[in-house]
């Protein structure tokens, strides 16, 4: 039997602990500390120490609860704690945590051509481990909440598997991403090029909505059959990562590498060379290239995200 000797009297800690455990399941945090405070008052001298030993609550917590009982007032109303009380959030104690998290996942999230090569998916457990290595203390649940606050959400599965990945895939794209980031930091052009699905030319239905007078939707064809006189067009988008600006080239040619190079060449002639006046170097040496495609070789840092 656990007991505590206080001034020639013995306090039965087991009796206090049994009563506390029986009531504890029905009490919230505030109720538990008030229960311990009431036991301490009933014991008199040494009651705070005994109640703390029996319940596991800190003596300072029990003393504050005693003041609350003796005041006869209820300053916090229906709340369990005073406003601002309790353990501080990880973000409050570590204000650099959101920035460190976003920096960590910047190159580890899925994305499209509008993002600098976001190609790896990290689990929350892996993110927690990586943050721990950087000196941050955070739970997996908190990482999930922070990701939600930063605008990330759970996504439905998507057909992306194309067989096994090469063992050096991550290293390869990490190298490309480092090169892209360096080019952007130096003010050099870094673009992403991707092909869109071919579109029918004509008054065909497209997803989305637009403002129109009530009851007067724009009439379109019922069937999406290609019109022989108009056919289809292929679209190539050229996206400037640093400027967050896009440019689209529309053509009737087949979706080929030559069309991609021509799209880059036209982007450079119409927009790129006016935006990057100090461009003086290329990403690599190119030999035996046709005169028409030569301007593409002068772009200093190109990332081709060619998605079919």
N, C-alpha and C positions, 0 to 999 in steps of 0.2 A: 504494500500500500504506500502510495506517495504521500508524503506529509511535509509540512513546512513549520518549523518551530519559530514562534514569534512571542517574545516576552513571556516565557513560561507557559505558553499555550500552543497547542498543535492544531494547525489548519489542515483539514483533510482535502488535499488537492484532487483526489480521485472523485470525491463527491461533487465538487465544482465542475470538473471536467465532464462527468456523466450528465449533469443537468445541461451544460452548455451544448454537448453533442446532440442531446435529444431535441433541444430548441433550435439548434443551428440550421437544420434543414428547412425550417419555416421562416427564417429571418434573412433579410438582406444585409448588406454590409453595415448600414447604420444600426439596424436592430442588434446585430452581434456585438458591436462596440458598446451600445447602451446596456445590453445584458451584462457584459463584463464589468461595466462601471457600476451597475446596481449591486453586483456581487461584492465588488471592492468596498462600496459604502457600507454594506451589511457586515463585512468583516472588521471594519474599523481600521486601527493601526496595522500596517502591513498588508492591507487588503489589495492594494494596487499590485504589489509584487506577487502575491498569491494568485490573483486573477490573471495576471500576465502569464505566470507559469502554467496555469491550468488551461487557458484558452489559446495561448500562442500569440496573442495580440501584444503589440509593443506597449510598454508602460506609458509612453507619451500619448499614445492613442487613447488609452483608458483614462488618463488624467483629463484630456480634452472632453471626453464623453461625460466625465463627472461634472465638469464645469457646465456642460450643456444641461445635465439633469438638475443641478442645483439652481440654475438660473430660472427654471420654470418657463422659459420662452422657447420658441421654435424658429430661430432666425433663418433656417434654410428651407422652411416649408416642406413640401413633399419630396424634395431632393434627397438623395442618399449622401451626397457630399456637398461641401460648400462649392460655389462656382470657382473653377480653377483648381480644385483639389484633386488629389489622386496622382498617379504616375503620369509624368509628362510623355507626350507622344515622341516617337523616335525622331520625327522631323523637327520637333521643337528642340530636342537635345542635340540633334545633328543637322543644323540648317543646310549643310552642304550635301545632304543625302539625295534630294531630288536631282540636283545637277549631276552628281556622280552617277546616279542610276541612268539618267538620259545619255550621258557620255558613254557609259558602259554598253548600252543597248543600241547606240547609234548605228553601229555596223553589224548588229546582230538581230535585225528584224527584217521581216519580209516587206518588200515594197515594189514599186513600179519604176518606170524610167524617170519619174520625177524625183527620185531619191538617189543619192550617190551610192549605188550598188549595195542595197540592203539585202543580204543573201543568206544569212544564217539565222536559225531559230534557236533561242536559248530557253530552257525551262526556268521557272521561277526558282527552283532549287539551285540550279547552276548560277543564277544571278545572285542569290543570297551568298553562295560560296565565294563568288568573285568580289562582292562588296565586303565580305568578311576579310578577304585578303588585303583589301584596301583600308582596313581599319574601321569599318562601319559595323554596328550591331543592329540587325534588323531581322524580323521574322519573315517567313515565306508569305504569310497572310498580309503583312504590311506592304511587302513588295507588290502583291497583287493590287492592293488599294492604291498605291502610288502609281502603278501603271495605268490604272483606270483614271486617276486624276490627270495624268499626262496625255490622256486621249487614246490609250490603247484598250482594246476590248477583245473578248473571246470571239473567234471567227469560226464559221462553219468550215468543214473540211472542203478541200478543193483538189481536183485532179491535177497533180503536179509530178507524180512519180514517173520517171522515164528509165527505170532500171537502176542499177547500182551506180553510186557516185565514185568518181576517181578518188583515191586516197589523198591526193594532193589538191583536191578541189578548193577546200577552204584556204589553203596557203596561196593558191593561184589568185583567187578573187580578193584576198586580203592585200596582196601585192598590188593588184590593179586599183583597189580602193585607196591605198596609201598614195599611189601615183596621182590619182584624181584629186585627192584632198590637197596634195602639194601644189598641183597646177592651179587649183582654185585660190590657194593662199597667195600665189605669186601673181594673180591677176591674169593668168593664161586661160584660154578657152577650154572648157571641159564640157562636152556635150554627150547626150544620150540619144540614140536613134532607134526608133522602133517602128515596125510596120503595123498598121491597123488592118482589120479585115476589109475586104473589098466591099464597096458600097454600090448599090444600084443607082443609076442616074434617072431621075424622074420623080413624079408625084407619088412616092411610095410612103407607106406608114413607117414611122420611126418611133421608138420609145420616148417617153417624156411628155411634158405638157407645156403649153404656152397660153398667155392671156389672149382671149378672144371674146367678142360680144356673146352674151348668154344665148345658148341655143344655136350658135353658129360655128361649130367646129370646122376646121379646114378639111375639105373633102380630099380624100386620097383613094388610090386604087384598092380594090378588094383583094386582088391576087398580086403576089410579088413575083411576077414573071419578068425576066429581063427584056427590055425594049431593044429590038435589033438596031435601031438607029442611034441609040444612046449608049447601050452596053453598061459596063461597070468601070469603076475607077479604083486605083490602088492609092492608099494614103500613106505617106511616110512622115512621121513626126520627128522633128529635131528639137531637143529640149536643152536649153542652156541652164546647167545646174546652179551656177552661181547667181545668175540674174533672175532665176525662177520665171523664165519666159520661154514660150513655145513657138514653133513655126512649122507649118504643115505644107508639104509638097504633094500635089495631086497629079497623077499620071495615068495613062492608059496602058503602059507597058506592063509586062509580066513582073512579078515580084522577084527581082534578081539582085545580085550583088552590084551589078552595074547601076541599077536604079537607086540603090542605097548610096553609092558613091556620088551619083548625079545629084541626089537630094542634098548631100552634104556640101557639094560644090555650089549649088544654088543658094543654100543658106549662107555660105561664106561670102558669096558675091553680093547678095542682097542685104544682109544683116550683120554677119559675123565680123567682117573686116572693118566695119564702121564702129563696132563696139569694142574691138580689141586692136587699137591702133599700134600698141607696142609689141604685138606678136612678132617674134623674130626667129623662133626655133620650132622644130617639129618633134613629134613623139619618137620617131625612129627613121632610119634610112630606108628609102624605097627605091628599087632599081627596076628598069624595064617596064615602066608604067606608061600607059597611053597618055598623050598630051591632054585629052579631054578630062582625064581623072587626076591630072597632076596637082590642081589646087587642093584636092583633098589631102595630099601628102604634106601640105604646108601647115595643116592644123596641128598645134603642139600637143594637145592631150585630148584624144577622142576615145570615148567608151562606147562601143557598139553593143547595145542591148537588143539584139535582133530576135524578136519573138514572133514565132509563126503561129 
